[in-house]
Amino acid sequence: MDGDNFGAAHREKSGGIQVARPFRHYKPYQNRKALGDKTVDETCGLDMSMQGLKLISPKIMSWEALSTLSLSYNSISEIPSEISRLTGLSVLDLSHNRIKRVPRELGKLFNLKELRLGSNLLSSIPLEFGMLYQMEKLDLDDNPLIGQIQIVYNTSGGCGVIRYCRDNVAMNFPYWEREWIFAPQEESTEYTETLTVATYNILCPTYANSQSFSYVPAWALQWETRKATILQEATLYGADILCIQEMDTGSYSDYFREQFKIRGDYDSVFYQKSRARTMVEGEKRLVDGCAIFWKGSFFQMIEQRCIYLSQLFPQKVISEQEHIANRFLSRDNIGLAIVLEREGGRHTVVVNTHMHWDPEYPDVKTLQGIMLLREVDAIMQRYPNAELVICGDFNSLPNSSLYEMYANGTLKPNAKDLLGLSYEPYSSKGYTHNLSLSESYSFVNMGFTNYTPGFAGVIDYIWYNDRLKPACSLGPVDEEYVSKIVGFPTHHYPSDHLILVTQFKCKGQQWKGNMNK
């Protein structure tokens, strides 16, 4: 999967602050079949109007690249469920037929912008039409509609019907619990006690607007609804340590800090992204950042540090290389590192980060990854026997240079994601660290940690050192559930990212943590 296909940002003004959130181009995942080998040109249409047809030919269902299909003025009485294969359709005309029922599978044609069903025998439509989030025109004229669909269509038109369906379809399917996936275990007396760590990008309310997330029911996107579900999801697994990204300052101060304390006896620390330092107080509240929560009854924080990732590059190099200033210095991403101490003087170093999102800047993400590792390495020099976890939204897929550097300990000279630009000494000499990191979901087939209509991929991670060994990790969302949605968030999953949770075994005689719940 190509990590450089995230797309351009969707931007808007919010509270006087210019904000950006990834709006990613189409990427296939599981039930979303790629428009690969095509039997027809991708831009072509097929017009079979006024042919006296009574059935839709099964052969048409294999032409997945059709953009326009017209079957109007025929005698068609049934739409086959296989029509969901025509994922390239933007215009579908089935008007002036004898259709009495529309299959719910039609709701999977996410690219539909115009659907003509006028002059048929429809009394209703499936609520799955709410998944057609790009719909611009829905024609249901001259149908014997009944009930709420009739009322909404008569008062608000086709787009109103789509909104009505979207706001109600989510309630039609239940929540599936995510299962625990157990790691292959080796007999060892070294790793005895346990520790649970979680990471969660919660989708900052400033970014969660109806323009970027038009496929989400309006009520499910409201912050009052989402923040309660986020709190429930974040505390559900009883993590001993929880790293959160995209938590805004106001929500932390007014809600989450106190609620996490009440719900799970969590102490916490929070830092904003660096742009907040140039803003007035009212605007600062909207700026997101990184937070770390830990069980106050088990840990005491003895050190904390905010790592401003774009301010650690040597000034001499910056002055000599203009592209470094242009591409790297303007990013306000941070890392947050703390040292926790528990009974017996044992230490755990916890790092939380949220790196730059833009796929056009893999070099920036790679450099941010280096800067973070350098700072973490300096901390570990003082605590060589500490457990280490590095959590966050790295906005980098497993085929990226950043992932390879963390997993293998080495960034090769002239790494592909540096784009051939000069970032000395890393371009010519590469970079090496000795943190002995592994990724806690390496034995889990997640498919994605971030899922929207335009993107599905793994970009969130929990890294750990050799003082820890994963026992199990929280698995993926059930595929049947995924097949019923356009993307996250939903009313069950309040962010476009999934929470990741790993239960570790700790090396040596340590503490019992919070595992036996």
C-alpha positions as CSV (number, residue, x, y, z in Angstrom):
1,M,0.0,0.0,0.0
2,D,1.5,3.3,-1.1
3,G,2.0,5.5,1.9
4,D,2.2,8.7,-0.2
5,N,-1.4,8.9,-1.3
6,F,-3.1,10.8,1.5
7,G,-4.2,13.8,-0.5
8,A,-4.6,17.4,0.2
9,A,-5.8,19.0,3.4
10,H,-9.4,20.1,3.9
11,R,-9.1,23.6,5.4
12,E,-11.4,25.8,7.2
13,K,-11.5,28.8,9.5
14,S,-12.4,27.9,13.1
15,G,-12.3,30.3,15.9
16,G,-9.9,32.6,14.0
17,I,-7.4,29.7,13.6
18,Q,-6.5,28.1,10.3
19,V,-6.7,24.4,10.7
20,A,-6.0,21.5,8.4
21,R,-7.0,17.8,8.6
22,P,-6.1,15.1,6.2
23,F,-8.6,14.5,3.4
24,R,-7.2,11.4,1.7
25,H,-7.7,10.0,-1.7
26,Y,-9.3,6.7,-2.4
27,K,-7.5,3.6,-1.2
28,P,-9.2,0.2,-1.4
29,Y,-9.7,-2.0,1.7
30,Q,-11.3,-5.4,1.9
31,N,-14.9,-4.9,0.7
32,R,-13.8,-1.8,-1.4
33,K,-12.4,-3.5,-4.5
34,A,-9.8,-1.5,-6.4
35,L,-10.8,-0.4,-9.9
36,G,-8.0,-2.4,-11.4
37,D,-8.1,-4.2,-14.7
38,K,-10.9,-2.5,-16.6
39,T,-12.9,-3.9,-19.5
40,V,-14.2,-0.4,-20.3
41,D,-12.6,3.0,-20.2
42,E,-12.8,4.6,-16.7
43,T,-14.5,7.7,-18.0
44,C,-17.1,6.0,-20.2
45,G,-20.8,5.6,-19.7
46,L,-23.3,3.0,-20.9
47,D,-26.7,4.0,-22.2
48,M,-29.3,1.2,-22.5
49,S,-32.4,3.3,-22.3
50,M,-35.6,2.4,-24.2
51,Q,-34.4,-1.1,-25.0
52,G,-37.4,-3.0,-23.7
53,L,-35.3,-4.6,-21.0
54,K,-36.9,-6.6,-18.2
55,L,-33.6,-7.6,-16.5
56,I,-30.3,-6.0,-15.9
57,S,-27.6,-8.2,-17.6
58,P,-25.2,-9.8,-15.1
59,K,-22.4,-8.9,-17.5
60,I,-22.8,-5.2,-16.7
61,M,-21.9,-6.0,-13.1
62,S,-18.3,-6.8,-14.1
63,W,-17.8,-3.4,-15.7
64,E,-16.6,-1.8,-12.4
65,A,-15.1,1.3,-14.0
66,L,-18.4,2.6,-15.5
67,S,-18.9,6.1,-14.4
68,T,-22.4,6.5,-15.9
69,L,-25.1,3.9,-16.4
70,S,-28.5,4.7,-17.9
71,L,-31.3,2.0,-17.9
72,S,-34.3,4.4,-18.1
73,Y,-37.5,3.8,-19.9
74,N,-37.4,0.0,-19.7
75,S,-39.5,-2.6,-17.9
76,I,-37.0,-3.5,-15.2
77,S,-38.7,-4.7,-12.0
78,E,-35.7,-5.7,-9.9
79,I,-32.2,-4.3,-9.2
80,P,-29.7,-7.1,-8.5
81,S,-27.7,-6.7,-5.2
82,E,-24.5,-7.3,-7.3
83,I,-24.9,-3.6,-8.5
84,S,-22.7,-2.8,-5.5
85,R,-19.7,-4.0,-7.6
86,L,-20.1,-0.9,-9.8
87,T,-18.0,1.3,-7.4
88,G,-17.0,3.7,-10.1
89,L,-20.5,4.9,-10.8
90,S,-21.2,8.6,-10.3
91,V,-24.5,8.7,-12.3
92,L,-27.1,5.9,-12.3
93,D,-30.4,6.4,-14.1
94,L,-33.1,3.8,-13.4
95,S,-36.1,6.1,-13.9
96,H,-39.3,5.0,-15.8
97,N,-39.2,1.3,-14.9
98,R,-41.3,-1.0,-12.7
99,I,-39.0,-1.2,-9.7
100,K,-40.8,-1.9,-6.4
101,R,-37.8,-2.4,-4.2
102,V,-34.2,-1.1,-4.1
103,P,-31.5,-3.4,-2.6
104,R,-29.6,-2.0,0.4
105,E,-26.4,-2.9,-1.4
106,L,-26.9,0.1,-3.6
107,G,-25.8,2.1,-0.6
108,K,-22.3,0.9,-1.1
109,L,-21.9,2.9,-4.3
110,F,-20.0,5.6,-2.4
111,N,-19.1,7.6,-5.5
112,L,-22.7,8.2,-6.6
113,K,-23.5,11.8,-7.1
114,E,-26.7,11.5,-9.1
115,L,-29.4,8.7,-8.8
116,R,-32.6,8.8,-10.8
117,L,-35.3,6.6,-9.6
118,G,-38.3,8.6,-10.7
119,S,-41.5,7.1,-12.2
120,N,-41.2,3.6,-10.6
121,L,-43.3,1.7,-8.0
122,L,-41.2,2.5,-4.9
123,S,-43.0,2.9,-1.6
124,S,-39.8,3.4,0.4
125,I,-36.0,3.2,0.1
126,P,-33.4,1.5,2.4
127,L,-31.8,3.5,5.1
128,E,-28.4,2.4,3.6
129,F,-28.9,5.3,1.2
130,G,-27.5,7.4,4.0
131,M,-24.1,6.0,3.1
132,L,-24.2,7.8,-0.3
133,Y,-22.4,10.8,1.2
134,Q,-21.4,12.4,-2.1
135,M,-25.0,12.4,-3.5
136,E,-25.9,15.7,-5.1
137,K,-29.3,14.7,-6.7
138,L,-31.7,12.0,-5.8
139,D,-34.9,11.9,-7.9
140,L,-37.8,9.9,-6.4
141,D,-40.6,11.8,-8.3
142,D,-43.7,9.9,-9.3
143,N,-43.3,7.0,-6.9
144,P,-46.0,5.9,-4.4
145,L,-43.8,6.8,-1.4
146,I,-45.3,6.3,2.1
147,G,-44.4,7.1,5.7
148,Q,-41.5,9.2,6.8
149,I,-39.6,9.0,3.5
150,Q,-42.6,10.5,1.7
151,I,-42.8,13.3,4.2
152,V,-39.1,14.1,4.1
153,Y,-39.0,14.0,0.3
154,N,-41.9,16.3,-0.1
155,T,-40.5,18.8,2.3
156,S,-36.7,18.6,1.8
157,G,-36.2,16.8,-1.5
158,G,-33.7,14.1,-2.3
159,C,-30.8,15.5,-0.3
160,G,-33.1,15.7,2.7
161,V,-33.9,12.0,2.3
162,I,-30.2,11.2,2.2
163,R,-29.6,13.1,5.4
164,Y,-32.6,11.4,7.0
165,C,-31.3,8.0,6.1
166,R,-27.8,8.9,7.3
167,D,-29.0,10.0,10.7
168,N,-31.0,6.8,11.1
169,V,-29.1,4.0,9.4
170,A,-26.4,3.9,12.1
171,M,-28.9,2.6,14.6
172,N,-29.7,-0.4,12.4
173,F,-26.7,-2.5,13.3
174,P,-25.1,-3.5,16.6
175,Y,-21.7,-3.0,18.1
176,W,-19.2,-5.9,17.6
177,E,-16.6,-6.2,20.4
178,R,-13.0,-6.3,19.2
179,E,-11.3,-9.5,20.2
180,W,-7.9,-9.9,21.8
181,I,-5.2,-11.4,19.6
182,F,-2.6,-13.3,21.6
183,A,1.0,-13.2,20.7
184,P,3.1,-16.3,20.2
185,Q,4.5,-17.2,23.6
186,E,7.8,-18.6,24.6
187,E,8.4,-20.2,28.0
188,S,10.3,-17.6,30.1
189,T,10.6,-16.9,33.7
190,E,12.1,-13.4,32.9
191,Y,8.8,-11.8,32.0
192,T,6.4,-12.2,34.8
193,E,4.3,-9.2,35.7
194,T,2.1,-7.2,33.4
195,L,1.4,-3.7,32.1
196,T,-1.4,-2.4,29.8
197,V,-0.6,0.5,27.3
198,A,-3.0,2.2,24.9
199,T,-2.8,4.9,22.3
200,Y,-5.7,6.8,20.7
201,N,-6.0,9.7,18.3
202,I,-9.5,11.0,19.3
203,L,-10.1,13.4,16.4
204,C,-10.0,16.9,17.7
205,P,-13.4,18.7,17.5
206,T,-11.9,21.5,15.5
207,Y,-11.2,19.1,12.7
208,A,-14.4,17.1,13.0
209,N,-16.6,19.3,10.7
210,S,-19.4,18.3,8.5
211,Q,-17.5,19.2,5.4
212,S,-14.6,16.8,6.0
213,F,-16.9,14.1,7.6
214,S,-20.1,14.5,5.5
215,Y,-20.7,10.7,5.7
216,V,-21.2,10.8,9.5
217,P,-24.6,11.4,11.0
218,A,-24.8,14.9,12.3
219,W,-25.7,13.8,15.9
220,A,-22.8,11.3,15.9
221,L,-20.3,14.1,14.9
222,Q,-21.4,16.4,17.7
223,W,-18.6,16.9,20.3
224,E,-20.9,16.4,23.3
225,T,-21.8,13.0,21.9
226,R,-18.3,12.0,20.8
227,K,-16.5,13.1,23.9
228,A,-18.6,10.9,26.1
229,T,-18.1,7.9,23.9
230,I,-14.3,8.7,23.7
231,L,-14.1,8.6,27.5
232,Q,-16.0,5.3,27.6
233,E,-13.8,3.8,24.9
234,A,-10.5,5.1,26.4
235,T,-11.3,3.7,29.9
236,L,-13.0,0.5,28.8
237,Y,-9.8,-1.5,28.7
238,G,-8.4,-0.4,32.0
239,A,-5.0,0.7,30.5
240,D,-2.3,1.5,33.1
241,I,-0.9,4.1,30.6
242,L,-2.9,5.9,27.9
243,C,-1.4,8.2,25.3
244,I,-3.9,10.5,23.5
245,Q,-3.3,12.6,20.4
246,E,-5.5,15.4,19.0
247,M,-6.8,16.4,22.4
248,D,-7.5,20.1,22.4
249,T,-6.6,22.3,25.4
250,G,-10.2,23.3,26.3
251,S,-11.4,19.7,26.3
252,Y,-8.5,18.6,28.5
253,S,-8.9,21.3,31.0
254,D,-12.7,21.4,31.2
255,Y,-13.6,17.7,30.8
256,F,-11.0,14.9,30.3
257,R,-8.5,15.7,33.1
258,E,-11.2,15.4,35.7
259,Q,-13.3,12.7,34.1
260,F,-10.2,10.4,33.7
261,K,-9.4,10.9,37.3
262,I,-13.0,10.0,38.4
263,R,-13.3,7.1,36.0
264,G,-9.9,5.4,36.5
265,D,-7.8,7.3,39.0
266,Y,-5.6,8.7,36.2
267,D,-3.1,11.4,36.7
268,S,-2.1,13.2,33.6
269,V,0.0,15.7,31.7
270,F,-0.8,17.6,28.5
271,Y,1.1,19.9,26.1
272,Q,-0.2,21.8,23.1
273,K,1.3,22.0,19.6
274,S,3.9,24.7,19.4
275,R,1.7,27.2,17.4
276,A,-0.3,27.9,20.6
277,R,2.7,29.9,22.0
278,T,1.9,32.7,19.5
279,M,-1.9,32.9,20.1
280,V,-4.1,34.8,22.5
281,E,-5.7,32.9,25.3
282,G,-9.1,32.2,23.6
283,E,-7.5,30.8,20.5
284,K,-5.1,28.6,22.5
285,R,-8.1,26.6,23.9
286,L,-8.8,25.2,20.4
287,V,-5.2,24.0,19.7
288,D,-4.7,20.3,20.1
289,G,-1.7,18.4,21.4
290,C,-0.7,15.3,23.2
291,A,-1.7,13.9,26.6
292,I,-0.5,11.0,28.7
293,F,-2.6,9.5,31.5
294,W,-1.4,7.0,34.0
295,K,-2.8,5.2,37.1
296,G,-2.0,7.5,39.9
297,S,-2.1,4.7,42.5
298,F,0.7,2.8,40.8
299,F,2.9,5.5,39.3
300,Q,4.5,8.8,40.3
301,M,5.8,11.0,37.5
302,I,9.3,12.2,38.2
303,E,10.2,13.8,34.8
304,Q,8.3,15.4,32.0
305,R,9.4,17.1,28.8
306,C,7.7,18.5,25.7
307,I,9.7,17.8,22.6
308,Y,9.2,20.4,19.8
309,L,10.2,18.2,16.9
310,S,10.9,21.0,14.4
311,Q,13.2,23.0,16.7
312,L,15.9,20.3,17.2
313,F,17.7,20.4,13.8
314,P,21.1,22.1,14.0
315,Q,20.9,25.8,13.2
316,K,24.1,25.7,11.1
317,V,22.6,23.1,8.8
318,I,19.4,25.0,8.5
319,S,21.2,28.2,7.5
320,E,22.9,26.4,4.7
321,Q,19.9,24.5,3.4
322,E,16.9,26.6,2.5
323,H,14.6,23.7,1.9
324,I,15.0,22.6,5.6
325,A,13.5,25.9,6.7
326,N,10.7,25.7,4.1
327,R,9.7,22.1,4.6
328,F,10.6,21.3,8.2
329,L,10.7,24.3,10.5
330,S,7.0,25.4,9.9
331,R,5.6,22.1,11.3
332,D,4.3,22.4,14.9
333,N,4.3,18.7,15.8
334,I,5.4,17.6,19.2
335,G,6.4,14.7,21.3
336,L,5.7,14.3,25.0
337,A,8.1,12.3,27.2
338,I,7.6,11.4,30.9
339,V,9.4,9.1,33.3
340,L,7.2,7.2,35.7
341,E,8.4,5.6,38.9
342,R,6.6,2.9,40.9
343,E,7.2,1.0,44.1
344,G,10.7,-0.4,44.4
345,G,12.2,2.4,42.2
346,R,11.4,0.8,38.9
347,H,11.0,3.2,36.0
348,T,8.9,3.4,32.8
349,V,9.7,5.9,30.1
350,V,6.5,6.9,28.2
351,V,6.6,8.9,24.9
352,N,3.6,10.2,23.0
353,T,3.8,11.8,19.6
354,H,1.7,13.0,16.7
355,M,3.7,13.5,13.5
356,H,3.1,15.6,10.4
357,W,0.3,14.2,8.2
358,D,1.0,15.3,4.6
359,P,2.2,12.5,2.3
360,E,4.0,15.0,0.1
361,Y,6.4,15.5,3.1
362,P,7.7,12.0,4.0
363,D,11.1,13.6,4.5
364,V,9.6,15.8,7.3
365,K,8.1,12.8,9.0
366,T,11.3,10.9,8.8
367,L,13.3,13.8,10.3
368,Q,10.7,14.2,13.0
369,G,11.1,10.5,13.8
370,I,14.9,11.0,14.1
371,M,14.5,14.0,16.4
372,L,12.2,12.1,18.6
373,L,14.5,9.1,18.8
374,R,17.5,11.3,19.7
375,E,15.6,12.8,22.6
376,V,14.4,9.5,23.8
377,D,17.9,8.0,23.6
378,A,19.1,10.8,25.8
379,I,16.5,10.0,28.4
380,M,17.3,6.3,28.2
381,Q,20.9,7.0,28.9
382,R,19.8,8.1,32.4
383,Y,17.5,5.2,32.9
384,P,19.1,2.3,31.1
385,N,17.0,-0.4,32.9
386,A,13.7,1.4,32.3
387,E,10.8,0.0,30.3
388,L,10.2,2.1,27.2
389,V,7.0,2.7,25.2
390,I,6.7,5.1,22.3
391,C,3.1,5.6,21.2
392,G,1.3,7.8,18.7
393,D,0.0,8.7,15.3
394,F,3.1,8.5,13.1
395,N,1.1,9.1,9.9
396,S,3.4,6.6,8.3
397,L,2.6,3.2,6.8
398,P,4.7,0.1,7.5
399,N,6.5,0.5,4.1
400,S,7.9,3.9,5.1
401,S,11.4,4.8,6.0
402,L,10.2,6.0,9.4
403,Y,8.8,2.6,10.2
404,E,11.9,0.8,9.0
405,M,14.1,3.1,11.1
406,Y,12.1,2.4,14.3
407,A,11.7,-1.4,13.7
408,N,15.3,-2.1,12.5
409,G,17.3,0.5,14.3
410,T,18.7,2.0,11.1
411,L,17.9,4.7,8.6
412,K,19.9,3.9,5.5
413,P,21.9,6.6,3.7
414,N,19.8,8.3,1.0
415,A,16.6,6.7,2.3
416,K,13.8,6.9,-0.2
417,D,11.6,9.1,2.0
418,L,14.2,11.8,2.2
419,L,13.3,12.5,-1.5
420,G,16.9,13.0,-2.5
421,L,17.1,16.2,-0.5
422,S,20.1,17.1,1.5
423,Y,19.5,16.6,5.3
424,E,23.0,16.2,6.5
425,P,24.4,14.2,8.2
426,Y,21.4,11.8,7.7
427,S,21.3,11.9,3.9
428,S,24.8,10.6,3.5
429,K,25.4,8.7,6.7
430,G,21.9,7.6,7.7
431,Y,21.0,7.2,11.3
432,T,21.3,4.4,13.9
433,H,19.8,4.0,17.3
434,N,20.2,1.3,20.0
435,L,16.7,1.4,21.6
436,S,15.9,-2.1,20.5
437,L,12.3,-1.2,19.5
438,S,9.6,-3.6,18.4
439,E,6.0,-2.9,17.3
440,S,3.3,-4.4,19.5
441,Y,0.9,-5.2,16.7
442,S,3.4,-7.1,14.5
443,F,1.4,-10.3,15.1
444,V,-2.0,-8.7,14.4
445,N,-3.5,-8.3,10.9
446,M,-5.1,-4.9,11.6
447,G,-5.8,-3.8,8.0
448,F,-6.2,-0.2,9.3
449,T,-6.0,2.0,12.3
450,N,-7.4,5.0,10.4
451,Y,-10.4,4.5,8.2
452,T,-12.2,7.1,6.1
453,P,-13.9,7.0,2.6
454,G,-10.6,7.9,1.0
455,F,-8.1,6.0,3.1
456,A,-7.6,2.8,5.1
457,G,-4.2,2.0,6.6
458,V,-2.1,1.4,9.6
459,I,-0.5,4.7,10.8
460,D,-0.7,4.4,14.6
461,Y,1.8,2.3,16.6
462,I,2.9,1.2,20.1
463,W,6.7,0.7,20.1
464,Y,8.4,-1.0,23.1
465,N,11.9,-2.0,24.2
466,D,13.2,-5.4,25.3
467,R,12.2,-4.9,28.9
468,L,8.7,-5.7,27.7
469,K,7.0,-8.4,25.7
470,P,3.5,-8.3,24.3
471,A,1.0,-10.8,25.7
472,C,-1.9,-9.7,23.5
473,S,-3.2,-6.7,21.6
474,L,-6.7,-5.5,20.9
475,G,-7.7,-6.8,17.4
476,P,-9.3,-5.3,14.4
477,V,-12.9,-4.3,13.9
478,D,-15.1,-7.1,12.6
479,E,-15.2,-7.1,8.8
480,E,-19.0,-7.4,8.7
481,Y,-19.2,-4.2,10.7
482,V,-16.8,-2.5,8.4
483,S,-18.8,-3.6,5.4
484,K,-21.8,-1.7,6.7
485,I,-20.1,1.7,7.1
486,V,-18.5,4.3,4.8
487,G,-15.8,5.2,7.3
488,F,-15.2,6.3,10.9
489,P,-16.3,7.9,13.1
490,T,-19.6,6.1,13.8
491,H,-21.8,6.2,16.9
492,H,-19.8,3.1,18.1
493,Y,-16.4,4.4,17.2
494,P,-16.1,8.2,18.0
495,S,-12.9,8.9,16.1
496,D,-11.5,8.2,12.6
497,H,-8.7,6.3,14.3
498,L,-9.0,3.1,16.4
499,I,-7.7,2.9,19.9
500,L,-4.8,0.4,20.1
501,V,-4.2,-1.5,23.4
502,T,-1.5,-3.9,24.2
503,Q,-1.0,-6.0,27.4
504,F,2.7,-6.5,28.1
505,K,4.6,-8.8,30.3
506,C,7.4,-7.0,32.1
507,K,11.0,-8.3,32.5
508,G,12.0,-9.1,36.1
509,Q,10.0,-9.1,39.3
510,Q,8.0,-6.0,38.9
511,W,4.4,-4.9,39.7
512,K,1.1,-6.5,39.0
513,G,-0.3,-3.5,37.2
514,N,-4.0,-3.4,36.3
515,M,-4.5,-6.5,34.3
516,N,-6.7,-8.8,36.3
517,K,-9.9,-6.9,35.8
